[in-house]
Amino acid sequence: MSTRTEHGTPVMEQRGVHQPTPPPAWKPRTDPAPLLPDPEPYRVLGTSAADKADSALLLKLYGELVRGRRYNAQATALTKQGRLAVYPSTTGQEAAEVAAALVLQEQDWLFPSYRDTLAAVARGLDPVQALGLLRGDWHTGYDPYEHRIAPLSTPLATQLPHAVGLAHAARLKGDDVVALAMVGDGGTSEGDFHEALNFAAVWKAPVVFLVQNNGFAISVPLAKQTAAPSLAHKAVGYGMPGRLVDGNDAAAVHEVLSEAVRNARAGHGPTLVEAVTYRMDAHTNADDATRYRDDAEVETWRAHDPIALMERELTGRGLLDDERVKAVRDSAEEFAAALRQGMNADPVLDPMDLFTHVYAQQTTQLREQAEQLRAELEAEQER
Amino acid sequence: MSTAVGLSQAPRTKPATMAQALQRALRDSLAEDPSVHVMGEDVGALGGVFRITDGLAKEFGEDRVTDTPLAEAGILGAAVGMAMYGLRPVVEMQFDAFAYPAFEQLISHVAKMRNRTKGAMSLPLTIRVPYGGGIGGVEHHSDSSEAYYIATPGLHVVTPATVEDAYGLLRASIASDDPVIFLEPKRLYWSKDSWNPEAPTSVEPIGRAVVRRRGRSATLLTYGPSVPVCMEAAEAAQAEGWDLEVVDLRSLVPFDDETVCASVRRTGRAVVVHESGGFGGPGGEIAARVTERCFHHLEAPVLRVAGFDIPYPPPMLERHHLPGVDRILDAVARLQWESQGGVG
């Protein structure tokens, strides 16, 4: 239908009567602080920025790194002994894992992916419980509310919108809670990554997204994953700052994440942090990394080891002698021995638990099926 | 336009629509429980494309009734996080087919969270999904998606057919500690029934079917948008000498075997009626359950009247797809009446 003038003649038929106006003024928002990441991953250790780093913090990080490395070795060994069904190692990525845990306060929440059991352990979770999923006795081996650690998420990036929702809910309630969500380079290709970052930015939710770019999504290298200049650049499109950091430099990751957590806590909204690191081991114990990468590449990263970087700094400060190194390593050995012992005990499983937690309000159908299993179990015992 | 079925013998009250009852249920839930949050696309100023959330954002504020970005996985994923923190989100999926992007969140997290955490973390979420056809909707606006949901352990799946149930079942769903898929038969949104929206009292428990019409000859087992069609068919069947019973399932999960089987044992014959496709649809499960439990009472195989196993048709052809009175009566006619030596 054509628009009519008050005289009833269609506008389009009255040449010169219709006076178009310029479009309403609109231009992209100019952000006061730059959203783009630095051109190079931010480093502290071995740079002038190290002068400001607190010695006590560095020593704390060092202890966690050594314990983390030992944890990875022990968990991998447990797969060979049949005590774990599978283990995705974070050897080489300990800096980002432990820093993620240490920057959070007690009331904050951690949203780990399946690879991030080390972060959960560094936050205080019993390693036997952290490994429950990978042992196979239950999907989540712990109560998420005890340490405020969401269940390890296997479907990639799907835990990111949960972190946004939880942080948003806490803010609505007026609680001082920050959520830190962990994802890998492959996970940034998932739709949930996009939706979570968008929701977080729109809602100004107190969330920090930590992407560990370890070079591979199982076998697929980053170049086949994205054409973005860096993963941190992706932040700009959502209107949040992106930070690029050396993921093997524990002091740098700690500093960048701390700043992001501080900003979130202060109500300034989310940050995307890309920690550039390298997965030294295969994807899991079941993977064969020699099919898709050269040993030479692995060796270049071995020369940039997170523990060696920290040892060099601490030695330079005169804080690390043989005795101290031995004490830290002994402590890590004790931790590994306790983990071994914990995992060597066979878990006590009640098959009836299969039906107990499906619903709060049990259905008659499941009650019937539970009875069937109970009868089967009784028959088994009688045999 | 079909009308909802009212068997309520309550004092006559003014007619109300199912849309009004749903809106009232949301309003009462928001007013009673500060942890209830309504969220979705266009649920704020617009009041939803079907106006179910009309006025709620103004009354409760945008923090309680929130227009979200247009991303269903993000909406449901964020709602999961909110529920983890103790809120009780009520999510609106704008249309049946628009809920599909949220399926990974639904299946991998919503349905499993309680189980995978051994009961430590429950997700009291209600996911409202307008579903079904018959409104002349163009492609992607008329799916009967219930088969996907009922195949996912951990979800309750509920659908009202009356104005009164729309209120009572939605209140119960929001109050439930389990995640509930609340399927709203969109062609009944504007159906009216005598119901007093100023004094709604009944909160129906989830998981109970109800007999909408008593009969002796055969039982029509149905739910949601097909309930009024079955009631109409039952009236028409009288002319053929059949006295049909109509059972409104109301809840597909949990399934009320007791009410269903009691009815079929009484009548000895059953037809399952739904819009969803027959192959892999709820009717197959229902027919199997009835056969397993009522075999010796059955005079004929349990039949199904379902939508065809085709993608939902364009609006100008949808009447050929949807189960109607004639197709239901044709099925009833095939219930081996000759074994009784005559018609019902």
Interface residues (C-beta under 8 A of the other chain):
Chain A: W138 H139 T140 D143 P144 Y145 A150 P151 P155 T158 L160 P161 H162 A163 V164 G165 L166 A167 H168 A169 A170 L172 K173 V177 A179 G191 D192 H194 E195 A196 N198 F199 V202 D353 T356 H357 V358 Y359 A360 Q361 T363 T364 Q365
Chain B: H37 D63 T68 P69 A71 A73 G74 L76 G77 A78 A79 V80 G81 M82 A83 M84 Y85 G86 L87 P101 E104 Q105 S108 H109 K112 M113 R114 N115 R116 T117 K118 G119 A120 M121 S122 P153 G154 H156 S176 D177 D178 I206 G207 V253 P254 F255 D257 E258
